[in-house]
Amino acid sequence: MSIKDQLFVLSQYAAPHDLISKAFGAASECRTPAIKNWMITTFIRKYGVDMNEAFLRDPLAYDTFNAFFTRALKHGARPLDATEGAVLCPADGAVSQLGRIEQGNIFQAKGHSFTARDLLGGDAGRAAPFMNGQFATVYLSPRDYHRVHMPLAGTLRETIYVPGRLFSVNPVTASQVPGLFARNERLVCMFDTDLGPMAVVLVGAMIVGSMETVWGGRVAPHSPDVVVKRYNVDGMTPVRLDKGAEMGRFLLGSTVVLLFGANRVRWDPKFAALVPTRMGERMAMPYP
């Protein structure tokens, strides 16, 4: 790792994560044309964003930087794989890692792992269905489409907001910060599906203003405590989402972690660390 990368990682330990993220989040909602247009055009130039796929191709037509960042794609830009039983990729980006959950441990990078229990908020019972199951971690880079979609049809059972830090989640940081995805602020979404329990974990990151879900809107409590919301009980409205339906989005990108139980799915052999992903493509099939 270069000296520049080492300094980048080390600086994050001392950085005021919440303050930086809140400041950038406020700037991202600015509606002053000169400011928001400069932010958008600078971002497109720096990261090579392809606006040809966007529903609104004119970058200056967006009211705010956040509206641009979470832009919708034009119809047909992400066709859903029609293979019967296919588990779809939830987001554009690249595979960070994927494989088996070994004795409760999820591989992050060489020399680093974290537990399913820690990722899901510290509850052993919640993590139990995923022991010896399968995981996939998808990293969304700044240039990517930043809406997250359902890999399978499912009924939302509960969400768990887990407070934490806001380290960057790019590959450099993932290779150096122990337990990164179980340290950062995140929203765990637990679904019941035809393949059993499925966890879709939205992981926050540096300068991520917040996350959103289609059923609950913006999620940015920055609470010091774990916050659990249970659906189908206590008068909560049931939430059922079809395969491929949008379930959430990042206001400045991050990472999605998928968890399945043992003997439920097998990943498509083309996927491995650093392999690009496109929302809607076949990522796995049911276990034989």
C-alpha positions as CSV (number, residue, x, y, z in Angstrom):
1,M,0.0,0.0,0.0
2,S,1.3,3.4,-0.9
3,I,2.2,6.1,1.7
4,K,-0.7,8.1,0.4
5,D,-3.1,5.3,1.0
6,Q,-1.7,4.6,4.5
7,L,-2.1,8.3,5.4
8,F,-5.7,8.2,4.1
9,V,-6.6,5.3,6.3
10,L,-4.8,6.6,9.4
11,S,-6.5,10.0,9.0
12,Q,-9.9,8.4,9.3
13,Y,-9.4,7.3,12.8
14,A,-9.0,10.9,14.0
15,A,-11.5,12.5,11.6
16,P,-14.8,13.8,13.1
17,H,-16.9,11.4,11.0
18,D,-20.3,12.7,12.0
19,L,-19.4,16.4,11.6
20,I,-17.9,15.8,8.1
21,S,-20.9,13.8,7.0
22,K,-23.5,16.3,8.4
23,A,-21.7,19.2,6.7
24,F,-21.5,17.4,3.3
25,G,-25.1,16.3,3.8
26,A,-26.3,19.9,4.2
27,A,-24.3,21.0,1.2
28,S,-25.8,18.2,-0.9
29,E,-29.3,19.6,-0.2
30,C,-28.4,23.1,-1.3
31,R,-30.7,24.4,-4.0
32,T,-28.7,27.5,-5.0
33,P,-28.1,26.9,-8.8
34,A,-24.5,28.0,-8.9
35,I,-23.5,25.9,-6.0
36,K,-25.4,22.7,-6.7
37,N,-24.5,22.9,-10.5
38,W,-20.8,23.2,-9.6
39,M,-21.0,20.2,-7.3
40,I,-22.8,18.1,-9.9
41,T,-20.5,19.0,-12.8
42,T,-17.4,18.6,-10.8
43,F,-18.5,15.2,-9.5
44,I,-19.4,14.0,-13.0
45,R,-16.0,15.1,-14.4
46,K,-14.0,13.6,-11.5
47,Y,-15.7,10.2,-11.4
48,G,-16.7,9.8,-15.1
49,V,-20.4,9.4,-14.4
50,D,-22.4,8.2,-17.4
51,M,-25.5,10.3,-17.7
52,N,-26.8,8.5,-20.8
53,E,-28.4,5.9,-18.6
54,A,-30.2,8.4,-16.4
55,F,-34.0,9.1,-16.7
56,L,-33.0,12.8,-16.6
57,R,-29.9,13.1,-18.7
58,D,-29.3,16.8,-18.1
59,P,-27.3,17.0,-14.9
60,L,-28.4,20.6,-14.3
61,A,-32.1,19.6,-14.3
62,Y,-31.7,18.1,-10.8
63,D,-32.8,20.3,-7.9
64,T,-30.0,19.2,-5.5
65,F,-26.8,17.2,-5.6
66,N,-28.6,14.5,-3.6
67,A,-31.3,14.3,-6.3
68,F,-28.6,13.9,-8.9
69,F,-26.7,11.3,-6.9
70,T,-29.8,9.1,-6.3
71,R,-31.0,9.6,-9.9
72,A,-33.4,7.1,-11.5
73,L,-32.4,5.2,-14.6
74,K,-34.3,5.2,-17.8
75,H,-36.7,2.4,-18.4
76,G,-35.0,-0.8,-19.5
77,A,-31.5,0.3,-18.4
78,R,-31.3,-2.6,-15.8
79,P,-33.3,-5.6,-17.1
80,L,-34.0,-8.3,-14.5
81,D,-32.6,-11.7,-15.1
82,A,-35.6,-13.9,-16.0
83,T,-34.1,-17.3,-14.9
84,E,-36.6,-19.0,-12.7
85,G,-35.4,-18.9,-9.1
86,A,-32.6,-16.5,-9.8
87,V,-31.3,-14.3,-6.9
88,L,-30.6,-10.9,-8.4
89,C,-27.7,-8.6,-7.7
90,P,-29.1,-5.7,-5.5
91,A,-26.9,-2.9,-6.8
92,D,-24.4,-1.6,-9.3
93,G,-20.9,-1.7,-8.1
94,A,-18.3,-4.5,-7.6
95,V,-18.0,-7.5,-5.3
96,S,-15.9,-6.8,-2.3
97,Q,-16.0,-10.4,-1.1
98,L,-18.5,-13.3,-1.1
99,G,-18.6,-16.8,0.1
100,R,-19.5,-18.9,3.1
101,I,-20.1,-17.6,6.6
102,E,-17.5,-19.8,8.4
103,Q,-18.6,-20.5,12.0
104,G,-20.3,-17.1,12.2
105,N,-17.4,-15.2,10.6
106,I,-17.7,-13.1,7.4
107,F,-14.5,-12.5,5.5
108,Q,-13.7,-8.8,4.8
109,A,-10.2,-8.8,3.4
110,K,-6.9,-10.6,3.9
111,G,-6.3,-10.7,7.7
112,H,-9.7,-9.2,8.6
113,S,-13.2,-10.6,9.3
114,F,-16.2,-9.8,11.4
115,T,-19.1,-11.8,12.8
116,A,-22.6,-12.0,11.5
117,R,-23.7,-11.3,15.1
118,D,-21.8,-8.0,15.2
119,L,-23.0,-7.0,11.8
120,L,-26.7,-7.6,12.7
121,G,-26.6,-5.6,15.9
122,G,-25.1,-8.0,18.5
123,D,-28.1,-10.3,18.8
124,A,-27.2,-14.0,18.7
125,G,-30.7,-15.1,17.9
126,R,-30.9,-12.8,14.9
127,A,-27.6,-14.2,13.5
128,A,-28.4,-17.8,14.2
129,P,-30.3,-18.5,10.9
130,F,-27.2,-17.4,8.9
131,M,-24.6,-19.7,10.6
132,N,-22.7,-21.5,7.9
133,G,-24.7,-19.7,5.3
134,Q,-23.6,-17.4,2.5
135,F,-22.7,-13.7,2.3
136,A,-22.0,-11.2,-0.5
137,T,-20.6,-7.7,0.0
138,V,-21.2,-5.3,-2.9
139,Y,-19.3,-1.9,-2.9
140,L,-20.9,1.0,-4.7
141,S,-18.4,3.4,-6.0
142,P,-19.1,7.2,-6.4
143,R,-19.9,6.8,-10.1
144,D,-22.5,4.0,-9.7
145,Y,-26.3,4.0,-9.7
146,H,-27.1,4.2,-5.9
147,R,-30.5,2.7,-5.5
148,V,-30.7,-0.8,-3.9
149,H,-33.2,-3.4,-5.1
150,M,-34.6,-6.6,-3.8
151,P,-32.6,-9.8,-4.7
152,L,-35.8,-11.8,-4.1
153,A,-39.4,-11.1,-3.3
154,G,-39.7,-10.8,0.5
155,T,-41.8,-9.6,3.4
156,L,-40.0,-7.2,5.8
157,R,-39.8,-8.7,9.3
158,E,-37.8,-6.0,11.1
159,T,-35.2,-3.3,10.7
160,I,-32.3,-2.7,13.0
161,Y,-30.5,0.6,13.1
162,V,-27.0,0.1,14.5
163,P,-24.9,3.1,15.4
164,G,-21.3,3.3,14.5
165,R,-18.4,5.1,12.9
166,L,-18.4,6.3,9.3
167,F,-15.2,5.1,7.8
168,S,-14.8,5.1,4.1
169,V,-15.7,1.7,2.7
170,N,-13.5,1.8,-0.5
171,P,-11.2,-1.2,-1.1
172,V,-8.2,0.5,0.5
173,T,-10.0,1.1,3.8
174,A,-11.6,-2.4,3.7
175,S,-8.2,-3.9,3.5
176,Q,-6.9,-2.0,6.5
177,V,-9.6,-1.3,9.1
178,P,-10.6,-4.4,11.1
179,G,-14.3,-5.3,11.2
180,L,-15.1,-2.3,9.0
181,F,-18.7,-3.2,8.0
182,A,-19.6,-4.2,11.6
183,R,-18.1,-0.9,12.9
184,N,-19.8,1.6,10.6
185,E,-23.3,2.9,11.1
186,R,-25.8,0.6,9.3
187,L,-29.4,-0.3,8.7
188,V,-30.1,-4.1,8.8
189,C,-33.3,-5.1,6.9
190,M,-34.5,-8.6,7.7
191,F,-36.8,-10.3,5.1
192,D,-38.7,-13.5,5.0
193,T,-38.4,-15.1,1.5
194,D,-39.0,-18.4,-0.3
195,L,-35.4,-19.2,0.5
196,G,-35.7,-18.5,4.2
197,P,-34.4,-15.4,6.1
198,M,-32.5,-12.9,4.0
199,A,-30.6,-9.9,5.5
200,V,-29.9,-6.8,3.4
201,V,-27.6,-4.6,5.3
202,L,-27.1,-0.9,4.1
203,V,-23.7,0.2,5.5
204,G,-23.0,3.9,5.9
205,A,-19.7,5.6,5.1
206,M,-17.8,8.8,5.3
207,I,-19.8,11.8,3.9
208,V,-22.9,9.6,3.5
209,G,-25.6,12.1,4.5
210,S,-28.1,9.3,5.2
211,M,-29.8,6.3,3.8
212,E,-33.4,5.9,2.7
213,T,-35.9,3.0,2.5
214,V,-39.0,3.0,0.3
215,W,-41.2,2.2,3.4
216,G,-39.8,4.5,6.0
217,G,-38.0,7.4,4.2
218,R,-34.7,8.8,5.4
219,V,-32.8,6.9,8.0
220,A,-30.3,9.2,9.8
221,P,-31.0,9.0,13.5
222,H,-27.4,9.0,14.6
223,S,-28.7,7.5,17.8
224,P,-26.2,6.1,20.4
225,D,-28.5,3.0,20.8
226,V,-29.6,0.2,18.6
227,V,-33.1,0.9,17.3
228,V,-35.3,-2.1,16.3
229,K,-38.6,-1.8,14.4
230,R,-40.7,-4.9,14.0
231,Y,-43.2,-5.2,11.3
232,N,-46.4,-7.3,11.2
233,V,-46.7,-6.7,14.9
234,D,-47.8,-3.9,17.2
235,G,-49.8,-2.3,14.4
236,M,-46.9,-1.9,12.0
237,T,-48.0,-2.0,8.4
238,P,-46.7,-5.1,6.6
239,V,-44.2,-4.4,3.8
240,R,-44.0,-6.8,0.9
241,L,-41.6,-6.1,-2.0
242,D,-41.3,-7.9,-5.3
243,K,-38.0,-9.2,-6.7
244,G,-36.2,-6.3,-8.4
245,A,-38.2,-3.7,-6.6
246,E,-36.4,-0.7,-5.2
247,M,-35.9,-1.1,-1.4
248,G,-33.6,1.8,-0.5
249,R,-30.9,4.2,-1.6
250,F,-27.7,5.8,-0.3
251,L,-27.3,9.6,-0.2
252,L,-23.6,9.3,-1.2
253,G,-22.7,5.7,-1.7
254,S,-21.5,2.8,0.4
255,T,-21.9,-0.9,0.7
256,V,-24.6,-3.6,0.7
257,V,-24.1,-6.9,2.6
258,L,-26.4,-9.8,1.8
259,L,-26.8,-12.8,4.1
260,F,-28.6,-16.1,3.4
261,G,-28.9,-19.3,5.5
262,A,-27.0,-22.5,5.1
263,N,-27.8,-24.6,1.9
264,R,-30.0,-21.8,0.5
265,V,-28.1,-20.2,-2.4
266,R,-25.0,-20.8,-4.5
267,W,-23.2,-17.9,-6.0
268,D,-22.7,-17.7,-9.7
269,P,-19.1,-18.8,-10.4
270,K,-18.3,-15.6,-12.4
271,F,-18.4,-13.6,-9.2
272,A,-15.3,-13.0,-7.1
273,A,-13.6,-10.1,-5.4
274,L,-13.5,-7.0,-7.5
275,V,-15.8,-8.4,-10.2
276,P,-18.2,-5.6,-11.4
277,T,-21.9,-6.0,-10.7
278,R,-25.1,-4.6,-12.3
279,M,-28.4,-4.4,-10.5
280,G,-30.8,-7.1,-11.8
281,E,-28.2,-9.6,-13.1
282,R,-28.3,-13.1,-11.8
283,M,-26.0,-13.4,-8.8
284,A,-27.0,-16.7,-7.4
285,M,-29.4,-19.7,-7.7
286,P,-31.2,-21.7,-5.1
287,Y,-29.1,-24.5,-3.5
288,P,-29.8,-27.8,-5.3
